[in-house]
């Protein structure tokens, strides 16, 4: 699980988002299944999911990288 601190460039406020693994099952035509890990990103304080267009950027996060037009990554924490 990762926690990323974002700075809102309009308000200069910081907010934290966290990654959560949401497991799923994928079945094929022969009945075999595979467990897949879907990574979701949520605001740490409200537990609301971030818009999906931010997920790929957060999955490959780098310091000082913009997330959309409003946020910039200022800290990355991993377990």
Buried (B, 14 or more C-beta within 10 A) or exposed (E): EBBBBBBEEEEEEEBBBBBEEEEEEEEEEEEEEEEEEEBBBBBEEEEEBBEEEBBEBBEEBEEEBEBEEEBBBEEBEEE
